[in-house]
Amino acid sequence: SIKKEDNKITNSKTKLSSDHQQEKYEAMKRREREKRALHKKHMDDEYDRNDHLMKYKKTAKTNWTKHYYNGTLDEDI
């Protein structure tokens, strides 16, 4: 009867131990997810803080008078 009681105690200890390890693992995963979420939020805030203006392509200034005198300007009549 002593061995059965010892066996029950060790089984309950291993069960508690594995449950404890599972809880530690889940807590670690939760902390990692929270850390990634905070990092993503920080990066989004940093991106929003910076002025990301659209860069426009420079257009060449067309000298319409020069084209008119050279006759290269198409005229629709």
PyMOL Python script that loads the backbone (N, CA, C, O; Angstrom):
from pymol import cmd

cmd.read_pdbstr("""\
ATOM      1  N   SER A   1       0.819  -1.194   0.000  1.00  0.00           N
ATOM      2  CA  SER A   1       0.000   0.000   0.000  1.00  0.00           C
ATOM      3  C   SER A   1       0.863   1.258   0.000  1.00  0.00           C
ATOM      4  O   SER A   1       0.439   2.296  -0.508  1.00  0.00           O
ATOM      5  N   ILE A   2       2.045   1.180   0.552  1.00  0.00           N
ATOM      6  CA  ILE A   2       2.944   2.329   0.574  1.00  0.00           C
ATOM      7  C   ILE A   2       3.416   2.652  -0.846  1.00  0.00           C
ATOM      8  O   ILE A   2       3.511   3.820  -1.222  1.00  0.00           O
ATOM      9  N   LYS A   3       3.709   1.619  -1.627  1.00  0.00           N
ATOM     10  CA  LYS A   3       4.171   1.840  -2.997  1.00  0.00           C
ATOM     11  C   LYS A   3       3.084   2.492  -3.846  1.00  0.00           C
ATOM     12  O   LYS A   3       3.380   3.340  -4.687  1.00  0.00           O
ATOM     13  N   LYS A   4       1.824   2.099  -3.631  1.00  0.00           N
ATOM     14  CA  LYS A   4       0.731   2.699  -4.386  1.00  0.00           C
ATOM     15  C   LYS A   4       0.597   4.178  -4.055  1.00  0.00           C
ATOM     16  O   LYS A   4       0.365   4.996  -4.944  1.00  0.00           O
ATOM     17  N   GLU A   5       0.742   4.527  -2.766  1.00  0.00           N
ATOM     18  CA  GLU A   5       0.647   5.924  -2.368  1.00  0.00           C
ATOM     19  C   GLU A   5       1.818   6.718  -2.943  1.00  0.00           C
ATOM     20  O   GLU A   5       1.636   7.843  -3.410  1.00  0.00           O
ATOM     21  N   ASP A   6       3.026   6.135  -2.911  1.00  0.00           N
ATOM     22  CA  ASP A   6       4.191   6.794  -3.494  1.00  0.00           C
ATOM     23  C   ASP A   6       4.001   6.985  -4.992  1.00  0.00           C
ATOM     24  O   ASP A   6       4.359   8.024  -5.547  1.00  0.00           O
ATOM     25  N   ASN A   7       3.439   5.980  -5.634  1.00  0.00           N
ATOM     26  CA  ASN A   7       3.186   6.050  -7.069  1.00  0.00           C
ATOM     27  C   ASN A   7       2.191   7.172  -7.384  1.00  0.00           C
ATOM     28  O   ASN A   7       2.368   7.902  -8.360  1.00  0.00           O
ATOM     29  N   LYS A   8       1.151   7.309  -6.563  1.00  0.00           N
ATOM     30  CA  LYS A   8       0.162   8.373  -6.758  1.00  0.00           C
ATOM     31  C   LYS A   8       0.812   9.737  -6.581  1.00  0.00           C
ATOM     32  O   LYS A   8       0.519  10.671  -7.329  1.00  0.00           O
ATOM     33  N   ILE A   9       1.690   9.853  -5.597  1.00  0.00           N
ATOM     34  CA  ILE A   9       2.361  11.129  -5.336  1.00  0.00           C
ATOM     35  C   ILE A   9       3.274  11.495  -6.504  1.00  0.00           C
ATOM     36  O   ILE A   9       3.273  12.638  -6.960  1.00  0.00           O
ATOM     37  N   THR A  10       4.040  10.541  -6.981  1.00  0.00           N
ATOM     38  CA  THR A  10       4.944  10.836  -8.098  1.00  0.00           C
ATOM     39  C   THR A  10       4.162  11.147  -9.364  1.00  0.00           C
ATOM     40  O   THR A  10       4.558  12.020 -10.137  1.00  0.00           O
ATOM     41  N   ASN A  11       3.053  10.442  -9.588  1.00  0.00           N
ATOM     42  CA  ASN A  11       2.232  10.735 -10.760  1.00  0.00           C
ATOM     43  C   ASN A  11       1.648  12.137 -10.674  1.00  0.00           C
ATOM     44  O   ASN A  11       1.608  12.855 -11.673  1.00  0.00           O
ATOM     45  N   SER A  12       1.196  12.532  -9.488  1.00  0.00           N
ATOM     46  CA  SER A  12       0.641  13.879  -9.343  1.00  0.00           C
ATOM     47  C   SER A  12       1.739  14.927  -9.505  1.00  0.00           C
ATOM     48  O   SER A  12       1.487  16.007 -10.041  1.00  0.00           O
ATOM     49  N   LYS A  13       2.962  14.620  -9.046  1.00  0.00           N
ATOM     50  CA  LYS A  13       4.071  15.556  -9.210  1.00  0.00           C
ATOM     51  C   LYS A  13       4.437  15.710 -10.678  1.00  0.00           C
ATOM     52  O   LYS A  13       4.663  16.829 -11.140  1.00  0.00           O
ATOM     53  N   THR A  14       4.499  14.621 -11.410  1.00  0.00           N
ATOM     54  CA  THR A  14       4.852  14.716 -12.822  1.00  0.00           C
ATOM     55  C   THR A  14       3.749  15.424 -13.589  1.00  0.00           C
ATOM     56  O   THR A  14       4.019  16.171 -14.529  1.00  0.00           O
ATOM     57  N   LYS A  15       2.500  15.187 -13.184  1.00  0.00           N
ATOM     58  CA  LYS A  15       1.394  15.873 -13.849  1.00  0.00           C
ATOM     59  C   LYS A  15       1.476  17.365 -13.580  1.00  0.00           C
ATOM     60  O   LYS A  15       1.313  18.173 -14.495  1.00  0.00           O
ATOM     61  N   LEU A  16       1.730  17.738 -12.320  1.00  0.00           N
ATOM     62  CA  LEU A  16       1.877  19.146 -11.974  1.00  0.00           C
ATOM     63  C   LEU A  16       3.079  19.748 -12.686  1.00  0.00           C
ATOM     64  O   LEU A  16       3.031  20.882 -13.163  1.00  0.00           O
ATOM     65  N   SER A  17       4.142  18.986 -12.751  1.00  0.00           N
ATOM     66  CA  SER A  17       5.353  19.462 -13.399  1.00  0.00           C
ATOM     67  C   SER A  17       5.098  19.727 -14.878  1.00  0.00           C
ATOM     68  O   SER A  17       5.505  20.766 -15.398  1.00  0.00           O
ATOM     69  N   SER A  18       4.435  18.806 -15.558  1.00  0.00           N
ATOM     70  CA  SER A  18       4.164  19.004 -16.982  1.00  0.00           C
ATOM     71  C   SER A  18       3.160  20.134 -17.192  1.00  0.00           C
ATOM     72  O   SER A  18       3.281  20.887 -18.158  1.00  0.00           O
ATOM     73  N   ASP A  19       2.165  20.269 -16.301  1.00  0.00           N
ATOM     74  CA  ASP A  19       1.227  21.388 -16.395  1.00  0.00           C
ATOM     75  C   ASP A  19       1.951  22.705 -16.180  1.00  0.00           C
ATOM     76  O   ASP A  19       1.692  23.692 -16.869  1.00  0.00           O
ATOM     77  N   HIS A  20       2.857  22.708 -15.220  1.00  0.00           N
ATOM     78  CA  HIS A  20       3.630  23.908 -14.930  1.00  0.00           C
ATOM     79  C   HIS A  20       4.496  24.293 -16.132  1.00  0.00           C
ATOM     80  O   HIS A  20       4.585  25.465 -16.498  1.00  0.00           O
ATOM     81  N   GLN A  21       5.128  23.294 -16.734  1.00  0.00           N
ATOM     82  CA  GLN A  21       5.952  23.559 -17.913  1.00  0.00           C
ATOM     83  C   GLN A  21       5.100  24.084 -19.066  1.00  0.00           C
ATOM     84  O   GLN A  21       5.521  24.986 -19.790  1.00  0.00           O
ATOM     85  N   GLN A  22       3.912  23.524 -19.236  1.00  0.00           N
ATOM     86  CA  GLN A  22       3.011  23.970 -20.300  1.00  0.00           C
ATOM     87  C   GLN A  22       2.593  25.426 -20.060  1.00  0.00           C
ATOM     88  O   GLN A  22       2.538  26.219 -21.000  1.00  0.00           O
ATOM     89  N   GLU A  23       2.299  25.772 -18.809  1.00  0.00           N
ATOM     90  CA  GLU A  23       1.924  27.141 -18.481  1.00  0.00           C
ATOM     91  C   GLU A  23       3.081  28.104 -18.728  1.00  0.00           C
ATOM     92  O   GLU A  23       2.876  29.212 -19.225  1.00  0.00           O
ATOM     93  N   LYS A  24       4.290  27.683 -18.381  1.00  0.00           N
ATOM     94  CA  LYS A  24       5.466  28.512 -18.629  1.00  0.00           C
ATOM     95  C   LYS A  24       5.667  28.731 -20.125  1.00  0.00           C
ATOM     96  O   LYS A  24       5.982  29.838 -20.563  1.00  0.00           O
ATOM     97  N   TYR A  25       5.483  27.679 -20.896  1.00  0.00           N
ATOM     98  CA  TYR A  25       5.633  27.766 -22.344  1.00  0.00           C
ATOM     99  C   TYR A  25       4.589  28.715 -22.933  1.00  0.00           C
ATOM    100  O   TYR A  25       4.912  29.552 -23.775  1.00  0.00           O
ATOM    101  N   GLU A  26       3.338  28.583 -22.490  1.00  0.00           N
ATOM    102  CA  GLU A  26       2.276  29.452 -22.991  1.00  0.00           C
ATOM    103  C   GLU A  26       2.519  30.902 -22.595  1.00  0.00           C
ATOM    104  O   GLU A  26       2.271  31.812 -23.386  1.00  0.00           O
ATOM    105  N   ALA A  27       3.001  31.123 -21.381  1.00  0.00           N
ATOM    106  CA  ALA A  27       3.308  32.479 -20.928  1.00  0.00           C
ATOM    107  C   ALA A  27       4.436  33.076 -21.763  1.00  0.00           C
ATOM    108  O   ALA A  27       4.389  34.250 -22.133  1.00  0.00           O
ATOM    109  N   MET A  28       5.449  32.263 -22.056  1.00  0.00           N
ATOM    110  CA  MET A  28       6.564  32.729 -22.871  1.00  0.00           C
ATOM    111  C   MET A  28       6.084  33.104 -24.276  1.00  0.00           C
ATOM    112  O   MET A  28       6.477  34.138 -24.814  1.00  0.00           O
ATOM    113  N   LYS A  29       5.228  32.254 -24.867  1.00  0.00           N
ATOM    114  CA  LYS A  29       4.691  32.537 -26.198  1.00  0.00           C
ATOM    115  C   LYS A  29       3.846  33.815 -26.176  1.00  0.00           C
ATOM    116  O   LYS A  29       3.925  34.629 -27.096  1.00  0.00           O
ATOM    117  N   ARG A  30       3.037  33.989 -25.123  1.00  0.00           N
ATOM    118  CA  ARG A  30       2.198  35.172 -25.002  1.00  0.00           C
ATOM    119  C   ARG A  30       3.067  36.427 -24.917  1.00  0.00           C
ATOM    120  O   ARG A  30       2.769  37.434 -25.561  1.00  0.00           O
ATOM    121  N   ARG A  31       4.144  36.371 -24.123  1.00  0.00           N
ATOM    122  CA  ARG A  31       5.053  37.512 -24.014  1.00  0.00           C
ATOM    123  C   ARG A  31       5.704  37.830 -25.359  1.00  0.00           C
ATOM    124  O   ARG A  31       5.870  38.999 -25.709  1.00  0.00           O
ATOM    125  N   GLU A  32       6.071  36.802 -26.109  1.00  0.00           N
ATOM    126  CA  GLU A  32       6.673  37.021 -27.430  1.00  0.00           C
ATOM    127  C   GLU A  32       5.674  37.694 -28.376  1.00  0.00           C
ATOM    128  O   GLU A  32       6.037  38.607 -29.118  1.00  0.00           O
ATOM    129  N   ARG A  33       4.401  37.234 -28.347  1.00  0.00           N
ATOM    130  CA  ARG A  33       3.374  37.848 -29.193  1.00  0.00           C
ATOM    131  C   ARG A  33       3.159  39.310 -28.814  1.00  0.00           C
ATOM    132  O   ARG A  33       3.043  40.174 -29.682  1.00  0.00           O
ATOM    133  N   GLU A  34       3.108  39.578 -27.504  1.00  0.00           N
ATOM    134  CA  GLU A  34       2.929  40.951 -27.046  1.00  0.00           C
ATOM    135  C   GLU A  34       4.109  41.818 -27.438  1.00  0.00           C
ATOM    136  O   GLU A  34       3.934  42.976 -27.816  1.00  0.00           O
ATOM    137  N   LYS A  35       5.301  41.268 -27.352  1.00  0.00           N
ATOM    138  CA  LYS A  35       6.509  42.001 -27.724  1.00  0.00           C
ATOM    139  C   LYS A  35       6.487  42.341 -29.211  1.00  0.00           C
ATOM    140  O   LYS A  35       6.821  43.459 -29.602  1.00  0.00           O
ATOM    141  N   ARG A  36       6.088  41.360 -30.050  1.00  0.00           N
ATOM    142  CA  ARG A  36       5.999  41.621 -31.484  1.00  0.00           C
ATOM    143  C   ARG A  36       4.936  42.668 -31.788  1.00  0.00           C
ATOM    144  O   ARG A  36       5.136  43.522 -32.651  1.00  0.00           O
ATOM    145  N   ALA A  37       3.802  42.607 -31.082  1.00  0.00           N
ATOM    146  CA  ALA A  37       2.726  43.575 -31.298  1.00  0.00           C
ATOM    147  C   ALA A  37       3.187  44.984 -30.921  1.00  0.00           C
ATOM    148  O   ALA A  37       2.912  45.943 -31.642  1.00  0.00           O
ATOM    149  N   LEU A  38       3.891  45.108 -29.784  1.00  0.00           N
ATOM    150  CA  LEU A  38       4.403  46.414 -29.381  1.00  0.00           C
ATOM    151  C   LEU A  38       5.431  46.936 -30.370  1.00  0.00           C
ATOM    152  O   LEU A  38       5.454  48.128 -30.677  1.00  0.00           O
ATOM    153  N   HIS A  39       6.278  46.052 -30.868  1.00  0.00           N
ATOM    154  CA  HIS A  39       7.288  46.454 -31.852  1.00  0.00           C
ATOM    155  C   HIS A  39       6.618  46.946 -33.130  1.00  0.00           C
ATOM    156  O   HIS A  39       7.021  47.960 -33.699  1.00  0.00           O
ATOM    157  N   LYS A  40       5.595  46.223 -33.577  1.00  0.00           N
ATOM    158  CA  LYS A  40       4.879  46.624 -34.782  1.00  0.00           C
ATOM    159  C   LYS A  40       4.191  47.973 -34.573  1.00  0.00           C
ATOM    160  O   LYS A  40       4.215  48.830 -35.457  1.00  0.00           O
ATOM    161  N   LYS A  41       3.579  48.159 -33.402  1.00  0.00           N
ATOM    162  CA  LYS A  41       2.919  49.424 -33.111  1.00  0.00           C
ATOM    163  C   LYS A  41       3.939  50.555 -33.090  1.00  0.00           C
ATOM    164  O   LYS A  41       3.680  51.640 -33.612  1.00  0.00           O
ATOM    165  N   HIS A  42       5.093  50.304 -32.488  1.00  0.00           N
ATOM    166  CA  HIS A  42       6.151  51.314 -32.436  1.00  0.00           C
ATOM    167  C   HIS A  42       6.620  51.677 -33.848  1.00  0.00           C
ATOM    168  O   HIS A  42       6.819  52.851 -34.160  1.00  0.00           O
ATOM    169  N   MET A  43       6.793  50.667 -34.689  1.00  0.00           N
ATOM    170  CA  MET A  43       7.240  50.926 -36.059  1.00  0.00           C
ATOM    171  C   MET A  43       6.183  51.718 -36.837  1.00  0.00           C
ATOM    172  O   MET A  43       6.525  52.616 -37.607  1.00  0.00           O
ATOM    173  N   ASP A  44       4.907  51.392 -36.639  1.00  0.00           N
ATOM    174  CA  ASP A  44       3.841  52.132 -37.310  1.00  0.00           C
ATOM    175  C   ASP A  44       3.808  53.585 -36.842  1.00  0.00           C
ATOM    176  O   ASP A  44       3.643  54.497 -37.653  1.00  0.00           O
ATOM    177  N   ASP A  45       3.967  53.803 -35.527  1.00  0.00           N
ATOM    178  CA  ASP A  45       3.988  55.156 -34.995  1.00  0.00           C
ATOM    179  C   ASP A  45       5.177  55.930 -35.543  1.00  0.00           C
ATOM    180  O   ASP A  45       5.057  57.106 -35.888  1.00  0.00           O
ATOM    181  N   GLU A  46       6.318  55.270 -35.622  1.00  0.00           N
ATOM    182  CA  GLU A  46       7.524  55.912 -36.149  1.00  0.00           C
ATOM    183  C   GLU A  46       7.327  56.294 -37.615  1.00  0.00           C
ATOM    184  O   GLU A  46       7.747  57.370 -38.043  1.00  0.00           O
ATOM    185  N   TYR A  47       6.693  55.419 -38.375  1.00  0.00           N
ATOM    186  CA  TYR A  47       6.438  55.694 -39.791  1.00  0.00           C
ATOM    187  C   TYR A  47       5.481  56.868 -39.937  1.00  0.00           C
ATOM    188  O   TYR A  47       5.671  57.728 -40.797  1.00  0.00           O
ATOM    189  N   ASP A  48       4.447  56.901 -39.090  1.00  0.00           N
ATOM    190  CA  ASP A  48       3.477  57.991 -39.159  1.00  0.00           C
ATOM    191  C   ASP A  48       4.092  59.310 -38.729  1.00  0.00           C
ATOM    192  O   ASP A  48       3.714  60.366 -39.236  1.00  0.00           O
ATOM    193  N   ARG A  49       5.032  59.260 -37.801  1.00  0.00           N
ATOM    194  CA  ARG A  49       5.659  60.481 -37.314  1.00  0.00           C
ATOM    195  C   ARG A  49       6.502  61.151 -38.391  1.00  0.00           C
ATOM    196  O   ARG A  49       6.547  62.379 -38.476  1.00  0.00           O
ATOM    197  N   ASN A  50       7.161  60.358 -39.202  1.00  0.00           N
ATOM    198  CA  ASN A  50       7.988  60.904 -40.270  1.00  0.00           C
ATOM    199  C   ASN A  50       7.093  61.388 -41.394  1.00  0.00           C
ATOM    200  O   ASN A  50       6.085  60.761 -41.719  1.00  0.00           O
ATOM    201  N   ASP A  51       7.472  62.501 -41.977  1.00  0.00           N
ATOM    202  CA  ASP A  51       6.703  63.003 -43.112  1.00  0.00           C
ATOM    203  C   ASP A  51       7.151  62.269 -44.355  1.00  0.00           C
ATOM    204  O   ASP A  51       8.238  62.507 -44.883  1.00  0.00           O
ATOM    205  N   HIS A  52       6.306  61.385 -44.808  1.00  0.00           N
ATOM    206  CA  HIS A  52       6.612  60.644 -46.024  1.00  0.00           C
ATOM    207  C   HIS A  52       5.862  61.307 -47.166  1.00  0.00           C
ATOM    208  O   HIS A  52       4.772  60.890 -47.558  1.00  0.00           O
ATOM    209  N   LEU A  53       6.480  62.344 -47.676  1.00  0.00           N
ATOM    210  CA  LEU A  53       5.859  63.053 -48.782  1.00  0.00           C
ATOM    211  C   LEU A  53       6.105  62.273 -50.060  1.00  0.00           C
ATOM    212  O   LEU A  53       7.153  61.656 -50.251  1.00  0.00           O
ATOM    213  N   MET A  54       5.124  62.321 -50.913  1.00  0.00           N
ATOM    214  CA  MET A  54       5.301  61.650 -52.195  1.00  0.00           C
ATOM    215  C   MET A  54       6.297  62.458 -53.011  1.00  0.00           C
ATOM    216  O   MET A  54       6.219  63.684 -53.089  1.00  0.00           O
ATOM    217  N   LYS A  55       7.207  61.760 -53.599  1.00  0.00           N
ATOM    218  CA  LYS A  55       8.189  62.428 -54.437  1.00  0.00           C
ATOM    219  C   LYS A  55       7.642  62.465 -55.849  1.00  0.00           C
ATOM    220  O   LYS A  55       7.328  61.436 -56.447  1.00  0.00           O
ATOM    221  N   TYR A  56       7.537  63.665 -56.358  1.00  0.00           N
ATOM    222  CA  TYR A  56       7.011  63.827 -57.699  1.00  0.00           C
ATOM    223  C   TYR A  56       8.155  63.872 -58.697  1.00  0.00           C
ATOM    224  O   TYR A  56       9.234  64.396 -58.421  1.00  0.00           O
ATOM    225  N   LYS A  57       7.891  63.322 -59.828  1.00  0.00           N
ATOM    226  CA  LYS A  57       8.878  63.311 -60.888  1.00  0.00           C
ATOM    227  C   LYS A  57       8.978  64.722 -61.461  1.00  0.00           C
ATOM    228  O   LYS A  57       7.971  65.366 -61.755  1.00  0.00           O
ATOM    229  N   LYS A  58      10.203  65.179 -61.610  1.00  0.00           N
ATOM    230  CA  LYS A  58      10.381  66.513 -62.171  1.00  0.00           C
ATOM    231  C   LYS A  58       9.998  66.500 -63.646  1.00  0.00           C
ATOM    232  O   LYS A  58      10.399  65.627 -64.416  1.00  0.00           O
ATOM    233  N   THR A  59       9.226  67.478 -63.994  1.00  0.00           N
ATOM    234  CA  THR A  59       8.849  67.591 -65.404  1.00  0.00           C
ATOM    235  C   THR A  59       9.735  68.644 -66.048  1.00  0.00           C
ATOM    236  O   THR A  59      10.045  69.672 -65.445  1.00  0.00           O
ATOM    237  N   ALA A  60      10.122  68.380 -67.238  1.00  0.00           N
ATOM    238  CA  ALA A  60      10.962  69.322 -67.963  1.00  0.00           C
ATOM    239  C   ALA A  60      10.116  70.526 -68.372  1.00  0.00           C
ATOM    240  O   ALA A  60       8.972  70.389 -68.804  1.00  0.00           O
ATOM    241  N   LYS A  61      10.706  71.693 -68.223  1.00  0.00           N
ATOM    242  CA  LYS A  61       9.990  72.899 -68.628  1.00  0.00           C
ATOM    243  C   LYS A  61      10.054  72.990 -70.150  1.00  0.00           C
ATOM    244  O   LYS A  61      11.128  73.020 -70.750  1.00  0.00           O
ATOM    245  N   THR A  62       8.894  73.030 -70.736  1.00  0.00           N
ATOM    246  CA  THR A  62       8.815  73.062 -72.191  1.00  0.00           C
ATOM    247  C   THR A  62       8.771  74.513 -72.657  1.00  0.00           C
ATOM    248  O   THR A  62       7.952  75.313 -72.203  1.00  0.00           O
ATOM    249  N   ASN A  63       9.645  74.812 -73.544  1.00  0.00           N
ATOM    250  CA  ASN A  63       9.660  76.144 -74.135  1.00  0.00           C
ATOM    251  C   ASN A  63       8.749  76.112 -75.356  1.00  0.00           C
ATOM    252  O   ASN A  63       9.173  75.771 -76.461  1.00  0.00           O
ATOM    253  N   TRP A  64       7.494  76.475 -75.133  1.00  0.00           N
ATOM    254  CA  TRP A  64       6.505  76.376 -76.196  1.00  0.00           C
ATOM    255  C   TRP A  64       6.802  77.349 -77.339  1.00  0.00           C
ATOM    256  O   TRP A  64       6.497  77.047 -78.493  1.00  0.00           O
ATOM    257  N   THR A  65       7.382  78.490 -77.044  1.00  0.00           N
ATOM    258  CA  THR A  65       7.707  79.471 -78.088  1.00  0.00           C
ATOM    259  C   THR A  65       8.748  78.906 -79.042  1.00  0.00           C
ATOM    260  O   THR A  65       8.633  79.060 -80.258  1.00  0.00           O
ATOM    261  N   LYS A  66       9.758  78.255 -78.492  1.00  0.00           N
ATOM    262  CA  LYS A  66      10.812  77.660 -79.317  1.00  0.00           C
ATOM    263  C   LYS A  66      10.215  76.597 -80.237  1.00  0.00           C
ATOM    264  O   LYS A  66      10.544  76.544 -81.422  1.00  0.00           O
ATOM    265  N   HIS A  67       9.342  75.754 -79.698  1.00  0.00           N
ATOM    266  CA  HIS A  67       8.703  74.731 -80.524  1.00  0.00           C
ATOM    267  C   HIS A  67       7.827  75.358 -81.608  1.00  0.00           C
ATOM    268  O   HIS A  67       7.749  74.833 -82.718  1.00  0.00           O
ATOM    269  N   TYR A  68       7.177  76.460 -81.300  1.00  0.00           N
ATOM    270  CA  TYR A  68       6.317  77.128 -82.272  1.00  0.00           C
ATOM    271  C   TYR A  68       7.146  77.680 -83.429  1.00  0.00           C
ATOM    272  O   TYR A  68       6.789  77.507 -84.594  1.00  0.00           O
ATOM    273  N   TYR A  69       8.264  78.350 -83.099  1.00  0.00           N
ATOM    274  CA  TYR A  69       9.115  78.911 -84.148  1.00  0.00           C
ATOM    275  C   TYR A  69       9.780  77.834 -84.990  1.00  0.00           C
ATOM    276  O   TYR A  69       9.989  78.039 -86.186  1.00  0.00           O
ATOM    277  N   ASN A  70      10.119  76.694 -84.403  1.00  0.00           N
ATOM    278  CA  ASN A  70      10.742  75.613 -85.148  1.00  0.00           C
ATOM    279  C   ASN A  70       9.728  74.815 -85.963  1.00  0.00           C
ATOM    280  O   ASN A  70      10.105  74.039 -86.841  1.00  0.00           O
ATOM    281  N   GLY A  71       8.458  75.003 -85.674  1.00  0.00           N
ATOM    282  CA  GLY A  71       7.424  74.289 -86.415  1.00  0.00           C
ATOM    283  C   GLY A  71       7.219  72.872 -85.915  1.00  0.00           C
ATOM    284  O   GLY A  71       6.589  72.064 -86.597  1.00  0.00           O
ATOM    285  N   THR A  72       7.734  72.559 -84.752  1.00  0.00           N
ATOM    286  CA  THR A  72       7.569  71.198 -84.219  1.00  0.00           C
ATOM    287  C   THR A  72       6.294  71.063 -83.370  1.00  0.00           C
ATOM    288  O   THR A  72       5.971  69.978 -82.886  1.00  0.00           O
ATOM    289  N   LEU A  73       5.602  72.148 -83.205  1.00  0.00           N
ATOM    290  CA  LEU A  73       4.383  72.135 -82.412  1.00  0.00           C
ATOM    291  C   LEU A  73       3.239  71.722 -83.327  1.00  0.00           C
ATOM    292  O   LEU A  73       3.004  72.373 -84.345  1.00  0.00           O
ATOM    293  N   ASP A  74       2.533  70.665 -82.991  1.00  0.00           N
ATOM    294  CA  ASP A  74       1.410  70.206 -83.803  1.00  0.00           C
ATOM    295  C   ASP A  74       0.220  71.139 -83.615  1.00  0.00           C
ATOM    296  O   ASP A  74      -0.171  71.463 -82.493  1.00  0.00           O
ATOM    297  N   GLU A  75      -0.328  71.546 -84.709  1.00  0.00           N
ATOM    298  CA  GLU A  75      -1.492  72.425 -84.636  1.00  0.00           C
ATOM    299  C   GLU A  75      -2.700  71.658 -85.139  1.00  0.00           C
ATOM    300  O   GLU A  75      -2.684  71.092 -86.232  1.00  0.00           O
ATOM    301  N   ASP A  76      -3.729  71.647 -84.343  1.00  0.00           N
ATOM    302  CA  ASP A  76      -4.987  71.014 -84.776  1.00  0.00           C
ATOM    303  C   ASP A  76      -5.909  72.110 -85.295  1.00  0.00           C
ATOM    304  O   ASP A  76      -6.283  73.021 -84.556  1.00  0.00           O
ATOM    305  N   ILE A  77      -6.276  72.014 -86.593  1.00  0.00           N
ATOM    306  CA  ILE A  77      -7.145  73.023 -87.187  1.00  0.00           C
ATOM    307  C   ILE A  77      -8.516  72.454 -87.398  1.00  0.00           C
ATOM    308  O   ILE A  77      -9.403  73.149 -87.892  1.00  0.00           O
TER     309      ILE A  77
END
""", "prot")
cmd.dss("prot")
cmd.show_as("cartoon", "prot")
cmd.util.cbc("prot")
cmd.orient("prot")
